[in-house]
């Protein structure tokens, strides 16, 4: 868990710790849909490597965003889900999605005007 004294003064910078990393935001997006296993996350987050996914999940767990449940079975079964703090990112990701949609529309209109 990140210590309070180590967080930046600026709240935007604090938010970017969790969402400024492309892969973290996409992992959170997938876990907002529900609990998933490692391979399910990897399959739905296109382009992420196994190494980067492992690293990001570990960081998100340390930051209190994700909880990891190890069933201690053979073959191994591990599931990841969001904590309450992780779920609190839903309106932030929704706002990002809305802005991204609007921006794509703006770019499309701009391109049509050039023709």
ABEGO torsion letter per residue (X at the ends): XBBAAABBABAAAAAAAAAABAAAAAAAAAAAAEBBBAAAAAAABBGBBAAAAAAAAAAAAAAGABBBBBAGBOBBBBBBBBBAAAAAAAAAAAAAAAAAAAAAAAAAAAAAAAX
